[in-house]
Amino acid sequence: MKNKSLISINDYSKEEMLYILKVAEEFEANPRQKILSNHVVATLFFEPSTRTRLSFESAINQLGGRVIGFTDAASSSVIKGESLRDTIQTVSLYSDLIVMRHPLEGSARFASELNDTPIINAGDGANQHPTQCLLDMYSIQKTQGKLDNLDIAFVGDLKYGRTVHSLVIAMSLFKNTRFHLVSPTELKLPRSIKEYIINSGLTYEQYEDMNEVIDKVDILYMTRIQKERFADQMEYERVKNFYILENSMMKNSRKNLKVLHPLPRVNEIDENVDSNPKAYYFQQAQNGVFVRQALLSVILGMR
């Protein structure tokens, strides 16, 4: 896996994903290891980010590496008209690995084909978010003790939700995963993603009412309705408050239920839920550091 880019979760086999999760466990036990002291990692964020960017930078710093880059396109030469091609070609001269978030689907794949510098896709438009997928898998394994024989509900924006797309693809590799897809009609999971479920011989059910699934799942994966993905703002206004999770809604849920969310949230999870032992989204965000430490160390050949 040394120097192997991660653009789509499809780029890694099931065995490679599990290896990353295994290494992440080692970093959770001992996160401060100066194994990247001779490496420079560039973080190029053409789109806003808090958790992904900062968890990558935290992971790099705790491993002794150095970080260069920018936090939005306005602070780069892109604002002067520089092409993505020229940005990547230049930054690759200064770094050993590039972490990139970009609003255009396919941008990370394009960047990975320009030269031999490995690229980690930190989100490309509404396409994929593979490192979030790995930390989601780590969180599921950590809370459930397994990755197969699970009922998983995805709630909210399943059409534009790149975190959902990546996780559905990955969890389709595990036996007896049962998918419960909850969304407004306008935001259903794309057919191309459903095909991964079908081709794996697994099943899914679709709902509009979240209350229909809460009591029969192990993982409740909430997502926000993403205003920035809508071309029609009237459509956004119609669906933005479709789902709001409250404590009372989980009173008859399974004891092992965990609520995940890739964050940021708006109002889809009431703040009172934060104190519920079934809420796991902040621990999930913390897991992102360990998983990204594992990924960086493996790609740079230190594990």
Secondary structure, 3 states (H helix, E strand, C coil): CCCCCECCHHHCCHHHHHHHHHHHHHHHHCCCCCCCCCCEEEEEECCCCCHHHHHHHHHHHHCCCEEEEECCHHHCHHHHCCCHHHHHHHHCCCCCEEEEEECCCCHHHHHHCCCCCCEEEEEECCCCCHHHHHHHHHHHHHHHCCCCCCEEEEECCCCCCHHHHHHHHHHCCCCCCEEEEECCHHHCCCHHHHHHHHHCCCEEEEECCHHHCHHHCCEEEECCCCHHHCCCHHHHHHHCCCCCECHHHHCCCCCCCEEECCCCCCCCECHHHHHCCCECHHHHHHHHHHHHHHHHHHHCCCC
